[in-house]
């Protein structure tokens, strides 16, 4: 079979938010979004042959301190697996992640030595690094770093149409200790800093390795290809280039034919920045992504694959690991943009029964789609997404939304995903903003622009019903929107909440999933997902909203949707025992949900609302839900002179903050010594925030997932409020770790 290779790859009565007129503080401007690449001479940072194998289902931490800078967002390295006792794999995960990733980077047969290029997101900080995990069998590993991505410095990327630069089968193989030079001067422009190409070894006469490096420089003590007789082995390579734009390929032993297909190059004049993502499996034909039985690729079959479920519409190229397995014939796999001619190159060559992978950088269609092609036989395909290239977006300069905490589903709004929580930072791609609120499950945000439009990002936003990440965790959405997207059909909005908006005419609108009748339209189809906003039935003359709770102009309170935790407060008994059917919440059971708004029992003369809580004009606080016995509001004992409420936290008229127990039965204590507080909010009823008159923000409570704004994955509880570093000039405080500042 001929070898082919690819060359690319707020109203005052709302929950807790309040606009505050303060003067903006001076702040360091964020750089534009995305990261740029800096190539380095291949540097070996780890070789387990001197330390012992990675044990089965174990990991080894790889420290990159001194190799990449503290602001690096991703590292590029060649990962080599060496001679396992049986078939296994290697997976790369973040340094802070204490469980094995659900993706793989290198797949190894018994006794095989194989390398693969890895692009891995890392957490910026003093001690950058990754963890490398072994699969079911122990294995030796070697790590050779080739470069890194960081914001504000380095080179951007330019993809090129796949084309072959070298094929020694047309001349002579490279002998033992021999070299061959790639002259890229006609392929990449002057000033280019690095080139990316797919390098393949074939016609191998004995076990050997090949090293690619900048011509004229000393040969590094690293390798890019590990080759054995009888196998055609590819690997994606990124190599620094000098003014002459030449690359040397050096073979160690025996003889080998080398093939090089250009994928793209980095230069100061290129336009695409890199956006790293926590590795995520986006295709697996062995299970059709968990929904159906195995449906492998057939012979000569193209599959259209839409990456828009994970990538923004601005994405130009995708970076991923392509794995082939369970093949029945000699074949190759390739990928290319929709509506373009299939290239005369491939990503991966496979023999029957082989499981193998290769990294790829593939250009996408304007609709972020690509075709994946299999030449012959039946073939299963797995794709693990690592990131993408797209133009940079300028940072916000005035009336900016800021968030902190979890970024698993792109909540940071900077185009990336990561397992490590973020410290406070501005969101990209928004117009001037006046309000921001977090979603109920801390998986996304909604922002209200000054022009009355609404924007949203994170998990399960304006898109399709999500596929499941893991069958054991069916509530975890797989699709993400890591950059803000405007909600279609929403204008003239004055207050926002979790997938809800209040218009100036007093009507309430919702969008997204109808699980638990969340849309409030009267539709009983819980599988419905609305991309555009739909009107919540039966609500008018509304002056404030908080989640699925609405305050009318006559000071009555209304709610709709789920009653799984008695959150409707209408006297209907929902609760766990009644509404959970053993596998999922069942909205159709009596009392478990209402598809249209119902009045919350006894809630009149109300001036402020939160999810499951309200403040009356006499300063009393009332709470319902989260307890099988509180299916109607109960007064919180010991709390008077309240101004607003957010979750279990109350702001009194004297500007002090108090909290009550989770069942709303009694006020437990004052929150620290906070005074001079202008507004409060909460995250998931367990973390509290206070906005001061000077624009500073304090946090207390549960610190998991970076909820306290310190970037820590797990901190536990903090009883005493502490100032969140880096927050200044805040004018609006939203739920879920969010605020608006003038800059």
PyMOL commands that set and color helices and strands:
alter all, ss='L'
color gray80, all
select helices_A, chain A and resi 48-50+168-170+307-309+515-517+576-579+704-706
alter helices_A, ss='H'
color red, helices_A
select strands_A, chain A and resi 36-47+59-63+72-82+88-94+106-108+113-121+129-134+140-150+156-167+179-183+194-202+208-214+225-227+233-240+246-251+257-267+273-284+301-306+315-325+331-337+348-350+356-363+369-374+380-390+400-405+422-426+433-438+444-449+454-459+480-486+493-497+500-503+508-513+529-535+542-546+549-552+557-562+593-599+606-610+613-616+621-623+634-635+642-646+649-652+657-660+667-670+677-683+687-692+697-702+717-723+730-734+738-741
alter strands_A, ss='S'
color yellow, strands_A
deselect
rebuild
show_as cartoon
